């Protein structure tokens, strides 16, 4: 009969047990592992290691039980289960392209997952979208409301921590040209993830975040301690753009402004095309493996696809895939709206305008606009009621109408009309009302409108809208918008999709639409809009 054996078993560094084997040491490692698993109720795969005397008692994987004797020590080493990725077409999950990109944007810019679910998890499916807007080099995040300092190299972090401590004790700032250069390089790299051409306000936000985290970097003699950093960072961004161009990286928004494209004698800084309305993907590169010729074929296919019924899926895929090609046309070629509509008829629908706006800004168009409009409506109504002068005279009939009918759509309509007057602008420059007319009879008058929302009613006294349309450059680009508020929302989408400038007579109205209702580029506002925002938030 075999003699009983005792083994010292290390389960974890803090969990060491005793194992008694009445029948002695099993003949195979598998049997010994089974005894260990049953005795200590272990789950999952693991291997056993023993202390090898040939290596001064270091643990070595157990291959045969002949190496184990009574009162020896063995160690349980758990093995990670294999990672299983379940690839499921996005369409089968009922997720739209825009929602997929929102999920994709939550992934770190280095495309690394913070955690991966194993096969034992109940949520072990990772969505890897194959939609072109996610596969291409499009940016996925807008400029943050609060810029987060990137992690610097380990040695620089150590130096700055020590310098911060010294600064708190004696107030002596830290100055090292080498460290300064490393910091500027890292900041330029982080900024480029959001925009290639940061504004002065964005540069200021970055430098303020820098000295807030590292007070030792404040510059003596500067009011905010950041003036020198701002100037250095501007030059660094220029050098960083040049470095990317010199590396022959595909970056259309940089190639667009290269000296090769300038006219002879034209100044380098003149006529630079850059995002001016917080566009995240102003001029993205083509999807991987695509060329202008292949994307032109996609455009031609779209012309036939839009004629088919119930074909939204194919249209969405092709519109997403050809996004960069479309941006090239509107930014570089500045095509007329009528011509552009003939080339891209699929774009001029409510759903595609929303998707295009999402691709350009990463912001949900209708949800963001309507949510902020409704949130500010109570305060806006108070401001409208207190407005005097000629603007108050225009606003008063709107408030009287609202007292009779407080329907949501009607209220949004009147608030927008009142807002235009409150800002000192003329509502007729944006909205053209018609009563008791046949819409077909109005088409000849469209040629007189550069940018207008056409509102048709049953009669002068009726509040029922028969049609709301958008006309740009004499061409009706969208009909049946249903409400004035939705028409204004979709008009903002078209302003971005067609790369249009705001009309000068309505610059404050469109600034409010963009910076208060859509929350885009909120860091820089005109004094009039800043005053309005402060009143809304007071």
ZATITI-451548 format. One record per residue (C-alpha): residue number from 1; residue in one letter; z, x, y. Coordinates in pm, whole numbers, plus 50000, padded with zeros to 5 digits. Each point is the difference from the previous one (the first is absolute). Layout:
<atoms>
ATOM   nupa   vexlum       Z       X       Y
ATOM    NUM        A       Z       X       Y
...
</atoms>
This chain:
<atoms>
ATOM   nupa   vexlum       Z       X       Y
ATOM      1        X   50000   50000   50000
ATOM      2        X   49900   50138   50345
ATOM      3        X   50279   50113   50230
ATOM      4        X   50062   49807   50324
ATOM      5        X   49862   50165   50315
ATOM      6        X   50097   49962   50366
ATOM      7        X   49762   50069   50288
ATOM      8        X   50052   50021   50377
ATOM      9        X   49733   49781   50162
ATOM     10        X   49907   50029   50371
ATOM     11        X   49857   49665   50113
ATOM     12        X   50018   50071   50375
ATOM     13        X   50154   50278   50204
ATOM     14        X   50304   49781   50049
ATOM     15        X   49993   49827   49659
ATOM     16        X   50080   50216   49694
ATOM     17        X   50087   49833   49667
ATOM     18        X   50104   50091   49645
ATOM     19        X   49777   49904   49707
ATOM     20        X   50136   49984   49645
ATOM     21        X   49756   50015   49709
ATOM     22        X   50190   49909   49678
ATOM     23        X   49706   50096   49777
ATOM     24        X   49934   50328   50175
ATOM     25        X   49701   50106   50209
ATOM     26        X   49683   49802   49914
ATOM     27        X   49703   50185   49857
ATOM     28        X   49761   49908   50284
ATOM     29        X   50021   49995   50376
ATOM     30        X   49877   49639   50001
ATOM     31        X   50298   49888   49789
ATOM     32        X   50243   50188   50221
ATOM     33        X   49845   49844   50312
ATOM     34        X   50028   49657   49839
ATOM     35        X   50372   50057   49935
ATOM     36        X   50052   50107   50362
ATOM     37        X   49807   49697   50128
ATOM     38        X   50190   49750   49783
ATOM     39        X   50344   50153   50068
ATOM     40        X   49966   50010   50378
ATOM     41        X   49763   49699   50043
ATOM     42        X   49734   50204   50175
ATOM     43        X   49677   49838   50120
ATOM     44        X   49664   50154   50062
ATOM     45        X   49848   50322   49871
ATOM     46        X   50192   50328   49997
ATOM     47        X   50003   50340   49829
ATOM     48        X   50284   50220   49878
ATOM     49        X   50078   50355   50106
ATOM     50        X   50245   50253   49855
ATOM     51        X   50157   50326   50121
ATOM     52        X   49795   50287   49862
ATOM     53        X   50209   50318   49949
ATOM     54        X   49683   50212   50028
ATOM     55        X   49980   49896   50367
ATOM     56        X   50368   50036   50090
ATOM     57        X   50079   49637   49929
ATOM     58        X   49720   49850   50212
ATOM     59        X   49881   49654   49897
ATOM     60        X   49678   49992   49794
ATOM     61        X   49819   49701   49851
ATOM     62        X   50123   49923   49647
ATOM     63        X   49718   50030   49747
ATOM     64        X   50197   50015   49674
ATOM     65        X   50357   49892   49914
ATOM     66        X   50061   50335   49828
ATOM     67        X   50078   50137   50347
ATOM     68        X   50296   49761   50039
ATOM     69        X   50343   50070   49847
ATOM     70        X   50341   49837   50007
ATOM     71        X   50157   49977   50349
ATOM     72        X   49675   50108   50170
ATOM     73        X   49886   49850   50329
ATOM     74        X   49683   49798   50033
ATOM     75        X   49851   49847   50313
ATOM     76        X   49815   49671   50045
ATOM     77        X   49702   50035   50237
ATOM     78        X   49846   49669   50099
ATOM     79        X   49623   49984   50024
ATOM     80        X   49827   49799   50273
ATOM     81        X   49788   49718   49857
ATOM     82        X   49624   50025   50053
ATOM     83        X   49875   49849   50324
ATOM     84        X   49763   49710   49942
ATOM     85        X   49774   49889   50285
ATOM     86        X   49858   49653   49953
ATOM     87        X   49678   49971   50199
ATOM     88        X   49930   49642   50099
ATOM     89        X   49716   49891   50230
ATOM     90        X   50147   49891   50331
ATOM     91        X   49805   49676   49989
ATOM     92        X   50172   49897   49674
ATOM     93        X   50335   50030   50175
ATOM     94        X   49888   49767   50276
ATOM     95        X   50052   50258   50272
ATOM     96        X   49761   50029   50292
ATOM     97        X   49850   50325   50117
ATOM     98        X   50213   50002   50316
ATOM     99        X   50320   49942   49802
ATOM    100        X   49906   50280   49762
ATOM    101        X   49959   50240   50289
ATOM    102        X   50337   49892   50137
ATOM    103        X   50154   50098   49667
ATOM    104        X   49801   50320   49993
ATOM    105        X   50117   50087   50352
ATOM    106        X   50361   50002   49881
ATOM    107        X   49916   50298   49780
ATOM    108        X   50071   50336   50161
ATOM    109        X   49707   50164   50177
ATOM    110        X   50005   50274   49739
ATOM    111        X   49924   49738   49734
ATOM    112        X   50322   50071   49812
ATOM    113        X   50208   49720   49853
ATOM    114        X   50372   50019   50054
ATOM    115        X   50054   49848   49659
ATOM    116        X   49787   49902   49705
ATOM    117        X   50101   49721   49767
ATOM    118        X   50015   50086   49633
ATOM    119        X   49876   49786   49717
ATOM    120        X   50346   49859   49958
ATOM    121        X   49999   49847   50346
ATOM    122        X   49922   49640   50066
ATOM    123        X   49783   50102   50294
ATOM    124        X   49799   50288   49859
ATOM    125        X   49668   49918   50162
ATOM    126        X   49887   50213   50294
ATOM    127        X   49720   49848   50205
ATOM    128        X   49736   50262   50072
ATOM    129        X   49752   49815   50213
ATOM    130        X   49635   50080   49965
ATOM    131        X   49904   49815   50315
ATOM    132        X   49794   50227   50222
ATOM    133        X   50222   49974   50302
ATOM    134        X   50282   50153   49801
ATOM    135        X   49791   50254   49809
ATOM    136        X   49844   50137   50319
ATOM    137        X   50177   50225   50247
ATOM    138        X   50115   49713   50221
ATOM    139        X   50338   50032   50163
ATOM    140        X   50247   49747   49869
ATOM    141        X   50277   49999   50262
ATOM    142        X   50002   49930   50375
ATOM    143        X   50186   50216   50248
ATOM    144        X   50372   49940   49934
ATOM    145        X   50225   49832   50253
ATOM    146        X   50241   50291   49953
ATOM    147        X   49839   50333   49907
ATOM    148        X   50174   50164   49706
ATOM    149        X   50022   50377   50006
ATOM    150        X   49825   50157   49699
ATOM    151        X   50185   50240   49774
ATOM    152        X   49947   50359   50109
ATOM    153        X   49993   50298   49765
ATOM    154        X   50332   50086   49837
ATOM    155        X   50056   50323   50194
ATOM    156        X   49919   49833   50334
ATOM    157        X   50241   49716   49924
ATOM    158        X   50276   50253   49928
ATOM    159        X   49932   50186   50324
ATOM    160        X   50003   49681   50206
ATOM    161        X   50323   49873   49841
ATOM    162        X   50171   50326   50092
ATOM    163        X   49845   49989   50348
ATOM    164        X   50121   49641   50049
ATOM    165        X   50353   50107   49914
ATOM    166        X   49982   50290   50246
ATOM    167        X   49855   49771   50268
ATOM    168        X   50290   49757   49963
ATOM    169        X   50247   50286   50042
ATOM    170        X   49851   50203   50285
ATOM    171        X   49701   49799   50129
ATOM    172        X   49751   50282   49942
ATOM    173        X   49656   49862   49902
ATOM    174        X   49809   50144   49706
ATOM    175        X   49676   50182   50072
ATOM    176        X   49778   50154   49733
ATOM    177        X   49618   50014   50039
ATOM    178        X   49953   50006   49622
ATOM    179        X   50219   49695   49943
ATOM    180        X   49839   49822   50295
ATOM    181        X   49655   50056   49850
ATOM    182        X   50115   49869   49659
ATOM    183        X   50149   49689   50161
ATOM    184        X   49687   49925   50201
ATOM    185        X   49780   50039   49692
ATOM    186        X   50213   49755   49803
ATOM    187        X   50011   49750   50286
ATOM    188        X   49621   50014   50045
ATOM    189        X   49954   49936   49629
ATOM    190        X   50233   49699   50012
ATOM    191        X   49835   49857   50312
ATOM    192        X   49655   50030   49845
ATOM    193        X   50112   49770   49719
ATOM    194        X   50014   49725   50262
ATOM    195        X   49741   50101   50258
ATOM    196        X   49772   50290   50085
ATOM    197        X   50034   49937   50374
ATOM    198        X   50362   49921   50091
ATOM    199        X   50070   49858   50344
ATOM    200        X   50241   50158   50247
ATOM    201        X   50253   49732   49913
ATOM    202        X   49976   50082   49630
ATOM    203        X   50033   50373   50070
ATOM    204        X   50311   49924   50204
ATOM    205        X   50147   49791   49715
ATOM    206        X   49948   50291   49757
ATOM    207        X   50163   50260   50225
ATOM    208        X   50293   49769   50072
ATOM    209        X   50053   49955   49626
ATOM    210        X   49987   50380   49964
ATOM    211        X   50271   50081   50254
ATOM    212        X   50211   49707   49886
ATOM    213        X   50018   50146   49649
ATOM    214        X   50016   50361   50119
ATOM    215        X   50176   50010   50342
ATOM    216        X   49983   50380   49991
ATOM    217        X   49625   49971   50073
ATOM    218        X   50049   49837   50340
ATOM    219        X   49836   50202   50275
ATOM    220        X   50217   50099   50297
ATOM    221        X   49850   49909   50335
ATOM    222        X   49821   49695   49863
ATOM    223        X   50129   49656   50100
ATOM    224        X   49976   49863   49646
ATOM    225        X   49999   50334   49824
ATOM    226        X   49660   49924   49847
ATOM    227        X   49734   50076   50264
ATOM    228        X   49900   50334   49852
ATOM    229        X   49996   49853   49650
ATOM    230        X   49768   49723   50119
ATOM    231        X   49749   50245   50145
ATOM    232        X   50015   50225   49694
ATOM    233        X   49953   49705   49767
ATOM    234        X   49693   49879   50190
ATOM    235        X   49837   50342   49963
ATOM    236        X   50110   50016   49636
ATOM    237        X   49833   49667   49925
ATOM    238        X   49676   50134   50148
ATOM    239        X   50026   50312   49784
ATOM    240        X   50082   49788   49696
ATOM    241        X   49689   49786   50052
ATOM    242        X   49791   50316   50036
ATOM    243        X   50147   50139   49679
ATOM    244        X   49905   49687   49807
ATOM    245        X   49646   50011   50142
ATOM    246        X   49966   50368   49914
ATOM    247        X   50102   49929   49642
ATOM    248        X   49703   49762   49975
ATOM    249        X   50233   49712   49913
ATOM    250        X   49837   49658   50013
ATOM    251        X   50158   49843   50307
ATOM    252        X   49755   49782   50197
ATOM    253        X   50240   49933   50288
ATOM    254        X   50002   50376   50070
ATOM    255        X   49630   50057   49938
ATOM    256        X   49926   49718   50246
ATOM    257        X   50147   50205   50285
ATOM    258        X   49875   50344   49896
ATOM    259        X   49809   50212   50253
ATOM    260        X   49687   49969   49786
ATOM    261        X   49981   49634   50100
ATOM    262        X   50045   50064   50371
ATOM    263        X   49709   50002   50239
ATOM    264        X   49912   50338   50157
ATOM    265        X   50234   50075   50288
ATOM    266        X   50241   49717   49910
ATOM    267        X   50369   50092   50019
ATOM    268        X   50177   50026   49659
ATOM    269        X   50267   49746   50099
ATOM    270        X   49756   49747   50146
ATOM    271        X   49917   49681   49814
ATOM    272        X   50240   50059   49712
ATOM    273        X   50006   49701   49765
ATOM    274        X   50348   49938   49869
ATOM    275        X   50221   49704   49906
ATOM    276        X   50102   49809   50313
ATOM    277        X   50149   49685   49847
ATOM    278        X   50226   50153   49731
ATOM    279        X   49725   50009   49735
ATOM    280        X   50136   50179   49693
ATOM    281        X   49660   50038   49833
ATOM    282        X   49778   50047   50302
ATOM    283        X   49716   50184   49826
ATOM    284        X   50091   50067   49635
ATOM    285        X   49794   50214   49762
ATOM    286        X   49790   49835   49731
ATOM    287        X   50162   49924   49663
ATOM    288        X   49990   50283   49750
ATOM    289        X   49658   50041   49846
ATOM    290        X   49825   49773   50252
ATOM    291        X   49727   50089   50248
ATOM    292        X   49833   49816   50286
ATOM    293        X   49710   49920   49768
ATOM    294        X   50222   49848   49730
ATOM    295        X   50198   49801   50257
ATOM    296        X   49679   49873   50157
ATOM    297        X   49913   49862   49656
ATOM    298        X   50340   49827   49997
ATOM    299        X   49917   49843   50335
ATOM    300        X   49666   49873   49872
ATOM    301        X   50174   49856   49693
ATOM    302        X   50242   49820   50231
ATOM    303        X   49712   49820   50169
ATOM    304        X   49921   49827   49672
ATOM    305        X   50363   49960   49889
ATOM    306        X   50094   49793   50308
ATOM    307        X   49738   49742   49906
ATOM    308        X   50174   49928   49668
ATOM    309        X   50275   49743   49963
ATOM    310        X   50351   50087   49881
ATOM    311        X   49926   50369   50024
ATOM    312        X   50300   50118   50201
ATOM    313        X   50107   50261   49744
ATOM    314        X   49675   50198   50011
ATOM    315        X   49979   49968   50378
ATOM    316        X   50355   50131   50042
ATOM    317        X   49929   50301   49780
ATOM    318        X   49677   50091   50177
ATOM    319        X   50147   49946   50347
ATOM    320        X   50292   50226   49916
ATOM    321        X   49773   50265   49854
ATOM    322        X   49769   50002   50302
ATOM    323        X   50279   50005   50261
ATOM    324        X   49941   50360   50110
ATOM    325        X   49625   49939   50031
ATOM    326        X   50065   49697   50221
ATOM    327        X   50238   50199   50223
ATOM    328        X   49731   50265   50040
ATOM    329        X   49765   49734   50137
ATOM    330        X   50242   49843   50247
ATOM    331        X   50152   50327   50126
ATOM    332        X   49704   50238   49993
ATOM    333        X   49702   49769   50046
ATOM    334        X   50165   49728   50213
ATOM    335        X   49765   49734   49864
ATOM    336        X   49960   49670   50186
ATOM    337        X   50204   49713   49857
ATOM    338        X   49694   49791   49913
ATOM    339        X   49837   50287   49815
ATOM    340        X   50325   50091   49827
ATOM    341        X   50049   49642   49881
ATOM    342        X   49653   50003   49848
ATOM    343        X   50081   50322   49815
ATOM    344        X   50353   49899   49892
ATOM    345        X   50015   49617   49977
ATOM    346        X   50285   50015   49750
ATOM    347        X   50236   50141   50264
ATOM    348        X   49981   49690   50217
ATOM    349        X   50234   49778   49803
ATOM    350        X   50371   49939   50046
ATOM    351        X   50109   50178   49683
ATOM    352        X   49783   50307   50056
ATOM    353        X   50109   50036   50363
ATOM    354        X   50362   50006   49883
ATOM    355        X   49922   50253   49726
ATOM    356        X   49806   50222   50240
ATOM    357        X   50287   49994   50247
ATOM    358        X   50236   50098   49718
ATOM    359        X   49777   50293   49908
ATOM    360        X   49986   50122   50359
ATOM    361        X   50365   49954   50102
ATOM    362        X   50190   49939   49668
ATOM    363        X   50148   49690   50172
ATOM    364        X   49972   49643   49876
ATOM    365        X   49808   49827   50281
ATOM    366        X   50088   49631   49989
ATOM    367        X   50353   50029   49866
ATOM    368        X   50103   50259   50261
ATOM    369        X   49833   49822   50293
ATOM    370        X   50131   49652   49920
ATOM    371        X   50350   50118   49908
ATOM    372        X   50049   50182   50330
ATOM    373        X   49835   49721   50200
ATOM    374        X   50238   49744   49850
ATOM    375        X   50300   50232   50037
ATOM    376        X   49935   50047   50373
ATOM    377        X   49898   49637   50071
ATOM    378        X   50345   49870   50108
ATOM    379        X   50043   50281   50253
ATOM    380        X   49637   49973   50112
ATOM    381        X   50046   49630   50069
ATOM    382        X   50306   50077   50214
ATOM    383        X   49798   50256   50196
ATOM    384        X   49711   49756   50045
ATOM    385        X   50233   49729   50129
ATOM    386        X   50141   50237   50260
ATOM    387        X   49663   50127   50122
ATOM    388        X   49905   49899   50353
ATOM    389        X   49702   50045   50229
ATOM    390        X   49642   49935   49900
ATOM    391        X   50073   50111   49643
ATOM    392        X   50280   49743   49978
ATOM    393        X   49760   49731   50120
ATOM    394        X   49767   50080   49710
ATOM    395        X   50284   50016   49748
ATOM    396        X   50169   49669   50093
ATOM    397        X   49738   49768   49838
ATOM    398        X   50029   50202   49680
ATOM    399        X   50374   49947   49987
ATOM    400        X   49953   49628   50066
ATOM    401        X   49757   49981   49710
ATOM    402        X   50247   50185   49777
ATOM    403        X   50270   49744   50083
ATOM    404        X   49773   49728   49856
ATOM    405        X   49890   50193   49691
ATOM    406        X   50212   50281   49854
ATOM    407        X   49782   50059   49694
ATOM    408        X   50004   50366   49887
ATOM    409        X   49629   50069   50052
ATOM    410        X   50000   49815   50331
ATOM    411        X   50306   50195   50115
ATOM    412        X   49837   50334   49909
ATOM    413        X   49685   49899   50187
ATOM    414        X   50190   49914   50318
ATOM    415        X   50222   50308   49985
ATOM    416        X   49694   50228   49984
ATOM    417        X   49831   49816   50288
ATOM    418        X   50320   50014   50203
ATOM    419        X   50047   50370   49918
ATOM    420        X   49658   50083   50144
ATOM    421        X   50088   49830   50328
ATOM    422        X   50347   50156   50002
ATOM    423        X   49837   50346   49985
ATOM    424        X   49791   49915   50305
ATOM    425        X   49672   49966   49812
ATOM    426        X   49757   49712   49970
ATOM    427        X   50006   49805   49675
ATOM    428        X   49636   49900   50049
ATOM    429        X   49901   50364   49954
ATOM    430        X   50108   49969   49637
ATOM    431        X   49990   49628   49917
ATOM    432        X   49715   49760   50073
ATOM    433        X   50079   49632   49941
ATOM    434        X   49741   49733   49927
ATOM    435        X   50064   49627   49956
ATOM    436        X   49791   49741   49821
ATOM    437        X   49700   50228   49938
ATOM    438        X   49794   50087   49698
ATOM    439        X   50064   50359   49903
ATOM    440        X   49632   50054   49919
ATOM    441        X   49919   49932   50364
ATOM    442        X   50221   50288   50110
ATOM    443        X   49816   50280   49818
ATOM    444        X   49765   50059   50293
ATOM    445        X   50295   50063   50232
ATOM    446        X   50149   50271   49777
ATOM    447        X   49771   50261   50149
ATOM    448        X   50205   49983   50321
ATOM    449        X   50323   50098   49825
ATOM    450        X   50092   50363   49932
ATOM    451        X   50328   49910   49830
ATOM    452        X   50124   49644   49977
ATOM    453        X   50189   49755   49782
ATOM    454        X   49817   49666   50002
ATOM    455        X   50232   49699   49962
ATOM    456        X   49844   49659   49932
ATOM    457        X   50201   49675   50029
ATOM    458        X   49922   49638   49924
ATOM    459        X   50061   49894   50362
ATOM    460        X   50169   50111   50322
ATOM    461        X   50328   49826   49913
ATOM    462        X   49991   50089   49628
ATOM    463        X   50199   50287   49855
ATOM    464        X   49800   49996   49675
ATOM    465        X   49780   50309   49967
ATOM    466        X   49663   49949   49835
ATOM    467        X   49908   50368   49993
ATOM    468        X   50127   50340   50119
ATOM    469        X   49745   50284   49997
ATOM    470        X   49984   50363   50112
ATOM    471        X   49701   50128   50197
ATOM    472        X   49944   50371   50064
ATOM    473        X   49702   50142   50191
ATOM    474        X   49830   49661   49997
ATOM    475        X   50027   49966   49621
ATOM    476        X   50223   49758   49816
ATOM    477        X   50181   50230   49758
ATOM    478        X   50249   49755   49851
ATOM    479        X   50027   49621   49990
ATOM    480        X   50259   49749   49881
ATOM    481        X   50306   50202   50102
ATOM    482        X   50193   49668   50012
ATOM    483        X   50251   50099   50272
ATOM    484        X   50004   50207   50318
ATOM    485        X   50282   50220   49867
ATOM    486        X   49806   50081   49684
ATOM    487        X   49687   50067   50204
ATOM    488        X   50195   50247   50216
ATOM    489        X   50134   50164   49684
ATOM    490        X   49655   50037   49844
ATOM    491        X   49856   50115   50333
ATOM    492        X   50248   50288   49996
ATOM    493        X   49881   50081   49647
ATOM    494        X   49641   50004   50122
ATOM    495        X   50089   50224   50295
ATOM    496        X   50119   50259   49751
ATOM    497        X   49730   49942   49737
ATOM    498        X   49718   50026   50256
ATOM    499        X   50167   50276   50203
ATOM    500        X   49989   49798   50323
ATOM    501        X   50179   50074   50327
ATOM    502        X   50222   49739   50158
ATOM    503        X   49841   49815   50294
ATOM    504        X   50141   50128   50329
ATOM    505        X   50073   49647   50128
ATOM    506        X   50225   49935   49698
ATOM    507        X   50149   50345   49948
ATOM    508        X   50361   49879   50021
ATOM    509        X   49942   49707   49765
ATOM    510        X   49848   50222   49733
ATOM    511        X   50270   50261   50054
ATOM    512        X   50263   49736   49925
ATOM    513        X   49803   49889   49694
ATOM    514        X   49987   50359   49872
ATOM    515        X   50334   50147   50100
ATOM    516        X   50235   49703   49988
ATOM    517        X   49846   49761   49748
ATOM    518        X   49842   50261   49767
ATOM    519        X   50254   50275   50073
ATOM    520        X   49732   50271   50025
ATOM    521        X   50049   50302   50228
ATOM    522        X   50321   49862   50147
ATOM    523        X   50107   50339   50139
ATOM    524        X   49769   49978   50301
ATOM    525        X   49964   49681   50206
ATOM    526        X   49893   49910   50350
ATOM    527        X   50286   49919   50244
ATOM    528        X   49911   49629   49996
ATOM    529        X   50016   49978   49620
ATOM    530        X   50317   50210   49989
ATOM    531        X   50160   49753   50242
ATOM    532        X   49892   49707   49781
ATOM    533        X   50131   50167   49685
ATOM    534        X   50337   50072   50159
ATOM    535        X   50031   49636   50106
ATOM    536        X   49911   49883   49649
ATOM    537        X   50260   50229   49844
ATOM    538        X   50274   49933   50255
</atoms>
